Amino acid sequence: MAPEREPVFPFTAIVGQEQMKLALLLVAVDPGIGGVLIRGHKGTAKSTAVRALAAVLPPIEVVDGCPFSCHPQAPQGLCEVCQAKGPLSSVVRPPRLVDLPMGATEDRVVGSIDLEAALKEGRRHFLPGLLAQAHRGILYIDEVNLLPDHLVDVLLDAAAMGVNYVEREGISFSHRARFALVGTMNPEEGEVRPQLLDRFGLMAAVEELRDPTLRAEVVRRRLDFERDPRAFVGRWQDEEERLRHRLAAAQALLPSVTAEEGLLEHIARLCLAYRIEGMRGDITIYRAALAHAALQGRDRARKEDVEAVAPLALAHRGRPPDEAPPAGPSSPPARGPEGLKGWPSVEGERHIAPIPNPAPSITWKEGKPSLTVMRGGRRTTVVGLSGRGRYISARIPSGPVRDLALDATLRAAALRGARAGPKTPVRLSPADVREKVREGTAGALIVFVIDASGSMAARQRMALAKGMILEMLAESYRRRDQVALVYARGQGAQVILPPTGSLERASRLLTAIPVGGATPLAAGLFRARWLLERRRWLYPYTPCLLVLATDGRANKSLYGTDPYLEALQEAMAIRRKGFRAVVLDCEASAYPIGLTRGLAEALGAPSIPLDPRATPSLAQTLKLMAR
Ligand SMILES: [Zn+2]
């Protein structure tokens, strides 16, 4: 028999968090709302809520042994496995909570062709993936902001359609996949890009409890639960059972719920007032309002249902009617009260100046971007950039194959019937060859090292670096780039901004940094190398770039010898480790003495004059150089 489940903290015992709870209940009644995103800082028990929801869902009836959890009297029909069977026996079980593991491949998520069966027996057999497992249950993605974009796309597609379509090696397969998609994220770990954000039906932010009585109650219940989970769950059993019945009734009622006269127009006006683009907001609010009515036991959705669900559908899509429109096309979108707080200072910082003459430029040569800078009045190409990224799928090559996808090639051969009998080897034909399609969006780490020498100049360097960092992070929804800042000042070097992809965090940490004082440049470079090496050790394929903004005036020693020579030695060590670097030359004097050039040569790095007018384009350039 199934093992007894670990006691789960009861949903009804969660204190406060009404918005989050409502969003979860709505999507449990109608998974077609299209997924819930829960935003909250670390330790806010987001996953507790998701597990609690799974535990309170009404049980479901499924065909015994069906890998796709078919309903025995499925109105939409049965899967191939069930169709091939004779009389079906059914079982009743709780809906599943499927955790999407970090690093799951697309095959693992959507399912794949059984390679072994294909190679051994030449049989085409579909191996169900996590979407099949999650059918009629919950698919939970912790840290959804760290998931590769293509996977989030696939998941949101399936969640919205209720069907998983798989196209692999010339085989199409589809099965029902109606599940409540719940993603959680910590905004400090980076954002979800706006295009994906919009695809989540609802978003709820975990609220900070300000009432001391409520806070105390949270702690009291948590401790009670930890002391004796079973007894605690027992005390909440009646509440849980009531909610379970309410959910079951709402699920049964939903198909017959209708909207009152004029409700769609009311929703449309609301979405227009919030300047929602596209129709997704309207549709989500409509569906959520019906689910809300069903939860209240009504078969008619009214304006009050719309009022109740609208904040969950609007927070991540639009702007409140009284707010000024964004200043430019690249402005970050509004994202609820929590996100909005961080933006104003960021906006001020990002609109430093237009770019009259962007110093470096990106050109495309043979399909690859390369960086060109002006040097001595001539344009010279400094870096050839090549792409590298996660292997996401395979395709039939159009030219010579540089990146063979062995697994897909073998599958293609097997499915063609490349094996005459069980003891004969697989014979590949040129038509079987497949090449890898890679995701070009592996995040990069860009480490800035800023020196403190000359308080006026240092202040300017810091402001420019800050502008660039925020510019980079505002743009990094698509790519999961991270930025760090090391400050060489005083006795040593300080990591002011540890690697982060969060604009919110960067703008918070990069305020009011004191400038001036001794410049231990060697210590700064040493610290930066440590960050880079650590990153490479953790994620061997992450592209890394060191950006050194300096006037070259090192005046504080790390080892008790000449400070400048020590900085050169550290620079050479970074070069020997194979890290790429750029020097932003801040040697402003009319008679440069070549200190920065020396450092650039030691790093094997191009040197670009730091021009305040070129900050935005420089930020773009550095990001491209990092890949
Ligand atoms: Zn079935």
Residues whose N, C-alpha, C, O or C-beta is under 5 A from the ligand:
A	BS01	ZN	C66 F68 C70 C79 C82
